[in-house]
Amino acid sequence: MTDDQAARIVAVHLPGVDGLCAGCRWWWSRLSPYPCYQAEWATRWHARVATRRFLDGLS
């Protein structure tokens, strides 16, 4: 997984006006509450990468 792919997931899986994930509805016709698993996973992955970059810069 690359940072670009995780950013795409975060960009698509947004909350809809009804509180459901717009990305899940659009891609899979699935009604999932926001934040869905994909949005949570991509946000955590992005945070881990940013933390790793920051800590590597301190060395």
Secondary structure, 3 states (H helix, E strand, C coil): CCHHHHHHHHHHCCECCCCEEHHHHHHHCCCCECCCHHHHHHHHHHHHHHHHHHHHHHC
